[in-house]
Each structure stands twice: as C-alpha cells, then as structure tokens.
C-alpha cells in the first residue's frame, strides 16, 4: 500500500522552515482587540513581517480592530463567511482586571474560535493570551510587548503552514 506523507517540518526558526506553497491571491485577516493595544499591536507587526518572509504582502492581510477579545469570534465567522480568506488570526491580551475571572473570558473566546474553525473548515489561529499575572508597571508591559512579538511571528508560521497543509489533504 502506498502511503502519502502529509507531514510538515516543525515550527522552528524561519531559516529551518521549509518554503510553503500558498494559493495565488491568498488573503488573510488579522483580528486584534483594542484592550492593551500597545502590546497586542506588537503581535500584528511581527505577524506582517513574518508573512512577508513567506511571500504574503501586507496588501493581502486585512487588519480588523475590535473592542475586546469577546468580539473576535463573531468577526472571525463573518469574515470567513465572506469567502475571501484562507485563514484568520485572532489576537488579544485578556488580563485580570479584578472585576471578573479573566480565565472564563479567554476560555470562552478560544473555544468559540475553535468552533468557528471546525464549522467553517477555515483555519483560525489563536494568539489570544491570558497571563496568570499581569501588572500595569513598565517592566511587565515591556515583557508582554516582547512576548506578543514572538507570538505574532509564531502565528504567521502556523498560519502559512496550516493553509499549506490543508491544501495537501484530500477534499472531504
């Protein structure tokens, strides 16, 4: 029996990542929450840089701002239903503001993103993060700005690899 290999290389650094083949005219959306914009936008900037390394220019990525993480899944679903996008990336920082349990918000958002992805068969990459402890002081903000930059790069790699991998699979 002849088996087909659908594997992709690990997500390591960009130099070790094999080139991926994306469809001509592929479009992507990056949905970002406005809360902690100075941190979240670091992910977007890194995402766009990494996508460009894979031949996807900024003109092929629509950036959609939403008030908070809770609004992301509905926007993701509507964008997917438009039929314009090969993948969606969702990005937010959900922190404990002392009023409610932030874990519930993050869990609800991530679960909804997974549901959208499975219902629509379009990849939804999550960079919705919720730290155990977040403080507004400068050092913590700098730490998370750097962390979100890394996550933006990782989201771009996951995005292109997931789209390429799905193209290799037989149609349902």
KOLSE-427616 format. One record per residue: residue in one letter; x, y, z of N, C-alpha, C in turn. Coordinates in steps of 0.001 Angstrom, whole numbers. Layout:
ATOM   residu    n_east   n_north      n_up   ca_east   ca_north     ca_up    c_east   c_north      c_up
ATOM        A         X         Y         Z         X          Y         Z         X         Y         Z
...
# end
This chain:
ATOM   residu    n_east   n_north      n_up   ca_east   ca_north     ca_up    c_east   c_north      c_up
ATOM        X       840     -1176         0         0          0         0       891      1248         0
ATOM        X       577      2186      -858      1351       3403      -996       749      4488      -107
ATOM        X      1532      4951       879      1043       5987      1786      1615      7333      1384
ATOM        X       799      8360      1485      1241       9719      1175      1674     10401      2461
ATOM        X      2779     11119      2401      3305      11831      3565      2740     13245      3578
ATOM        X      1953     13560      4606      1352      14894      4747      2067     15731      5807
ATOM        X      3203     15276      6271      3868      15961      7375      4515     17267      6916
ATOM        X      4652     18167      7863      5355      19430      7667      6484     19496      8677
ATOM        X      7506     20293      8406      8583      20431      9384      8078     21151     10632
ATOM        X      8790     20993     11747      8377      21712     12960      8451     23217     12748
ATOM        X      7791     23949     13640      7696      25397     13514      8958     26143     13920
ATOM        X     10086     25543     14028     11319      26176     14483     11557     27569     13941
ATOM        X     12794     27982     13875     13085      29328     13383     12847     29405     11875
ATOM        X     12752     30606     11376     12378      30840      9978     13371     30205      9009
ATOM        X     14644     30185      9365     15646      29636      8466     15473     28138      8271
ATOM        X     14989     27426      9300     14833      25982      9186     13471     25586      8620
ATOM        X     12593     26545      8470     11253      26245      7981     11275     26100      6468
ATOM        X     10784     24974      5997     10732      24731      4558      9769     25714      3910
ATOM        X     10067     26107      2672      9133      27004      1985      7776     26316      1819
ATOM        X      6739     27090      1940      5397      26541      1773      4784     27156       524
ATOM        X      3881     26415       -58      3212      26881     -1257      1799     27309      -897
ATOM        X      1522     28580     -1097       192      29119      -825      -499     29404     -2151
ATOM        X     -1812     29370     -2159     -2531      29664     -3402     -2310     31106     -3855
ATOM        X     -2261     31298     -5158     -2143      32655     -5694     -3343     33470     -5218
ATOM        X     -3087     34672     -4813     -4167      35549     -4368     -4707     35234     -2983
ATOM        X     -3986     34410     -2220     -4451      34061      -872     -4573     35321       -28
ATOM        X     -5648     35399       751     -5891      36534      1638     -6041     36033      3063
ATOM        X     -5670     36883      3986     -5712      36552      5399     -6292     37736      6161
ATOM        X     -6833     37456      7342     -7330      38525      8201     -6663     38388      9569
ATOM        X     -6346     39518     10152     -5761      39581     11493     -6717     40428     12325
ATOM        X     -7391     39781     13273     -8352      40481     14135     -7663     40771     15460
ATOM        X     -7669     42038     15866     -6982      42404     17104     -7911     43185     18029
ATOM        X     -7826     42843     19302     -8600      43538     20323     -7911     44851     20684
ATOM        X     -8719     45862     21008     -8185      47185     21320     -7620     47293     22741
ATOM        X     -8079     46426     23654     -7546      46474     25012     -6051     46170     24961
ATOM        X     -5251     46972     25633     -3793      46820     25673     -3208     46849     24262
ATOM        X     -3667     47805     23471     -3265      47906     22069     -1755     47992     21897
ATOM        X     -1071     48677     22806       382      48808     22671      1079     47454     22744
ATOM        X       455     46492     23390      1004      45136     23484       519     44297     22305
ATOM        X      -766     44297     22072     -1367      43470     21011      -806     43844     19638
ATOM        X      -584     45118     19405       -87      45541     18098      1332     45059     17805
ATOM        X      2054     44666     18832      3379      44065     18611      3235     42735     17875
ATOM        X      2185     41992     18207      1931      40724     17517      1600     40981     16057
ATOM        X       759     41980     15811       403      42302     14423      1636     42670     13611
ATOM        X      2483     43531     14153      3686      43958     13432      4577     42758     13107
ATOM        X      4800     41896     14068      5642      40711     13841      4973     39751     12863
ATOM        X      3647     39624     12945      2892      38769     12026      3103     39237     10584
ATOM        X      2961     40531     10349      3103      41067      8995      4519     40884      8460
ATOM        X      5519     41057      9310      6909      40848      8894      7123     39384      8496
ATOM        X      6639     38476      9319      6842      37045      9035      6039     36610      7815
ATOM        X      4834     37125      7649      4052      36782      6458      4790     37250      5199
ATOM        X      5391     38429      5251      6158      38934      4113      7316     37996      3788
ATOM        X      7934     37415      4807      9023      36447      4577      8525     35230      3799
ATOM        X      7230     34976      3879      6629      33835      3180      5912     34274      1904
ATOM        X      6190     35479      1454      5649      35949       190      4251     36535       257
ATOM        X      3762     36782      1461      2431      37361      1631      2605     38817      2058
ATOM        X      2327     39720      1148      2486      41146      1439      1372     41684      2312
ATOM        X      1610     42838      2882       629      43475      3770      -693     43730      3056
ATOM        X      -657     43902      1743     -1892      44146       993     -2800     42920       958
ATOM        X     -2265     41752      1301     -3052      40507      1319     -3558     40170      2720
ATOM        X     -3325     41088      3660     -3755      40871      5045     -4651     42042      5456
ATOM        X     -5879     41737      5793     -6785      42761      6314     -6700     42750      7832
ATOM        X     -6492     43903      8420     -6424      44046      9873     -7758     44626     10337
ATOM        X     -8383     43906     11263     -9693      44312     11766     -9565     44545     13268
ATOM        X     -9855     45741     13697     -9832      46050     15115    -11210     45841     15725
ATOM        X    -11234     45265     16908    -12477      45063     17647    -12273     45584     19065
ATOM        X    -13350     45890     19775    -13196      46455     21120    -12424     45546     22085
ATOM        X    -12789     44279     22128    -12145      43364     23060    -12128     41947     22520
ATOM        X    -11589     41039     23300    -11466      39641     22877    -12820     38999     22613
ATOM        X    -13811     39370     23400    -15125      38745     23296    -15758     38940     21915
ATOM        X    -15390     40010     21227    -15963      40307     19915    -15259     39578     18766
ATOM        X    -14130     38961     19033    -13338      38348     17967    -14053     37185     17267
ATOM        X    -14621     36204     17977    -15206      35054     17266    -16292     35412     16253
ATOM        X    -17173     36339     16586    -18222      36731     15645    -17610     37370     14398
ATOM        X    -16625     38234     14596    -15957      38847     13452    -15256     37785     12608
ATOM        X    -14618     36836     13262    -13943      35758     12529    -14936     34991     11666
ATOM        X    -16067     34651     12239    -17057      33883     11493    -17592     34683     10304
ATOM        X    -17903     35948     10512    -18427      36782      9415    -17377     36947      8308
ATOM        X    -16121     37129      8691    -15057      37254      7691    -14921     35960      6883
ATOM        X    -14973     34842      7557    -14884      33557      6868    -16069     33375      5932
ATOM        X    -17256     33731      6388    -18456      33579      5562    -18398     34432      4295
ATOM        X    -17559     35447      4294    -17409      36277      3095    -16738     35505      1965
ATOM        X    -16035     34437      2313    -15356      33618      1317    -14054     34210       808
ATOM        X    -13594     35280      1406    -12382      35972       924    -11086     35471      1550
ATOM        X    -11158     34740      2651     -9954      34477      3438     -9574     32996      3489
ATOM        X     -8268     32757      3413     -7745      31402      3554     -7487     31058      5012
ATOM        X     -7314     32067      5853     -7129      31854      7291     -7350     33173      8019
ATOM        X     -7674     33027      9292     -7908      34167     10181     -6971     34021     11373
ATOM        X     -6424     35140     11824     -5634      35147     13052     -6346     36047     14051
ATOM        X     -6488     35557     15280     -7157      36303     16346     -6135     36651     17411
ATOM        X     -6112     37902     17840     -5100      38334     18798     -5705     39235     19872
ATOM        X     -5427     38883     21125     -5896      39693     22252     -5077     39349     23490
ATOM        X     -5058     40281     24400     -4485      40065     25724     -5631     40218     26717
ATOM        X     -5969     39131     27383     -7059      39129     28356     -6418     39079     29740
ATOM        X     -6594     40148     30508     -5936      40227     31818     -6965     40285     32938
ATOM        X     -6495     39980     34115     -7319      40018     35314     -7433     41470     35769
ATOM        X     -8596     42050     35529     -8815      43434     35942     -9398     43549     37330
ATOM        X     -9532     42431     38032    -10042      42443     39387    -11554     42448     39487
ATOM        X    -12246     42515     38361    -13707      42581     38391    -14324     41215     38102
ATOM        X    -13763     40482     37176    -14284      39167     36814    -13115     38210     36604
ATOM        X    -13435     36972     36450    -12414      35960     36233    -12031     35938     34763
ATOM        X    -10879     36488     34452    -10438      36614     33073    -10257     35270     32381
ATOM        X    -10019     34228     33168     -9847      32908     32564    -11112     32487     31810
ATOM        X    -12276     32848     32339    -13528      32475     31691    -13677     33174     30345
ATOM        X    -13300     34437     30289    -13387      35168     29028    -12449     34526     28010
ATOM        X    -11208     34315     28390    -10236      33726     27465    -10678     32335     27015
ATOM        X    -11143     31521     27940    -11591      30165     27593    -12777     30221     26631
ATOM        X    -13719     31104     26889    -14888      31241     26026    -14483     31668     24620
ATOM        X    -13580     32633     24525    -13145      33138     23227    -12410     32051     22449
ATOM        X    -11475     31381     23089    -10697      30347     22399    -11596     29189     21977
ATOM        X    -12525     28792     22828    -13455      27723     22458    -14326     28150     21275
ATOM        X    -14790     29390     21281    -15600      29882     20166    -14787     29915     18876
ATOM        X    -13517     30285     18963    -12667      30291     17768    -12495     28880     17216
ATOM        X    -12331     27906     18100    -12220      26521     17654    -13517     26071     16992
ATOM        X    -14646     26455     17561    -15940      26100     16978    -16086     26706     15590
ATOM        X    -15724     27977     15440    -15792      28638     14132    -14914     27895     13131
ATOM        X    -13726     27564     13532    -12791      26865     12651    -13358     25518     12198
ATOM        X    -13893     24759     13127    -14420      23443     12782    -15696     23536     11947
ATOM        X    -16531     24513     12236    -17780      24687     11474    -17525     25159     10044
ATOM        X    -16533     26011      9860    -16319      26630      8552    -15221     25960      7738
ATOM        X    -14399     25152      8381    -13262      24485      7726    -12209     25488      7237
ATOM        X    -12166     26659      7849    -11145      27664      7559    -10306     27824      8828
ATOM        X     -8989     27760      8711     -8143      27870      9897     -8325     29187     10640
ATOM        X     -8399     29089     11951     -8420      30252     12830     -7271     30052     13812
ATOM        X     -6258     30872     13676     -5065      30777     14517     -5260     31706     15707
ATOM        X     -5074     31161     16907     -5305      31957     18112     -4008     32478     18714
ATOM        X     -3974     33782     18878     -2956      34446     19684     -3693     35235     20761
ATOM        X     -4723     34616     21307     -5478      35187     22426     -4828     34636     23680
ATOM        X     -4159     35499     24418     -3373      35058     25557     -3891     35664     26843
ATOM        X     -3782     34880     27897     -4190      35356     29217     -3118     34963     30224
ATOM        X     -2346     35927     30688     -1294      35609     31656     -1868     35329     33043
ATOM        X     -1138     34539     33794     -1556      34294     35180     -1501     35576     35998
ATOM        X      -471     36366     35736      -307      37619     36478       105     38709     35496
ATOM        X      -607     39792     35531      -260      40931     34695      -367     42173     35560
ATOM        X       659     42989     35492       667      44242     36233       953     45363     35252
ATOM        X       378     46517     35501       497      47636     34578      1861     48327     34601
ATOM        X      2776     47895     35460      4055      48604     35519      4869     48374     34247
ATOM        X      5803     49288     33989      6545      49340     32731      7268     48039     32407
ATOM        X      7920     47427     33387      8671      46202     33107      7762     45072     32635
ATOM        X      6598     44935     33222      5664      43885     32798      5125     44186     31407
ATOM        X      4822     45430     31142      4327      45810     29819      5391     45515     28759
ATOM        X      6650     45844     29043      7745      45558     28105      7871     44051     27876
ATOM        X      7777     43280     28950      7866      41824     28828      6786     41312     27876
ATOM        X      5558     41753     28061      4465      41265     27221      4524     41834     25797
ATOM        X      5072     43024     25628      5277      43522     24269      6234     42597     23523
ATOM        X      7312     42215     24155      8263      41275     23542      7619     39914     23312
ATOM        X      6868     39451     24284      6208      38149     24183      5210     38139     23025
ATOM        X      4458     39205     22863      3483      39268     21775      4174     39368     20418
ATOM        X      5341     39949     20371      6098      39965     19127      6459     38540     18715
ATOM        X      6907     37751     19664      7214      36337     19400      5948     35615     18955
ATOM        X      4854     35855     19635      3591      35183     19305      3088     35587     17918
ATOM        X      3306     36807     17510      2919      37227     16165      3690     36467     15098
ATOM        X      4981     36290     15318      5803      35509     14397      5328     34065     14361
ATOM        X      5089     33493     15523      4611      32108     15588      3248     31961     14919
ATOM        X      2374     32941     15084      1049      32880     14462      1171     32897     12936
ATOM        X      2076     33697     12413      2273      33739     10955      2770     32393     10447
ATOM        X      3719     31808     11137      4236      30497     10722      3148     29436     10784
ATOM        X      2369     29456     11857      1275      28489     11979       247     28721     10875
ATOM        X         7     29962     10553      -973      30323      9530      -560     29752      8164
ATOM        X       650     30059      7726      1066      29595      6400      1209     28077      6360
ATOM        X      1715     27487      7435      1869      26036      7435       513     25334      7464
ATOM        X      -438     25878      8188     -1757      25248      8253     -2458     25329      6905
ATOM        X     -2412     26474      6266     -3034      26619      4949     -2373     25661      3956
ATOM        X     -1047     25612      3962      -330      24722      3043      -654     23259      3329
ATOM        X      -712     22910      4582     -1011      21529      4959     -2412     21121      4519
ATOM        X     -3387     21992      4727     -4763      21679      4340     -4889     21522      2820
ATOM        X     -4085     22276      2068     -4136      22157       609     -3646     20792       135
ATOM        X     -2802     20165       926     -2254      18855       574     -3223     17710       880
ATOM        X     -4167     17961      1772     -5089      16904      2179     -6161     16672      1123
ATOM        X     -6633     15443      1042     -7725      15189        93     -8987     15949       512
ATOM        X     -9784     16319      -463    -11035      17030      -187    -11985     16124       582
ATOM        X    -12806     16750      1406    -13757      15977      2225    -14873     15445      1375
# end
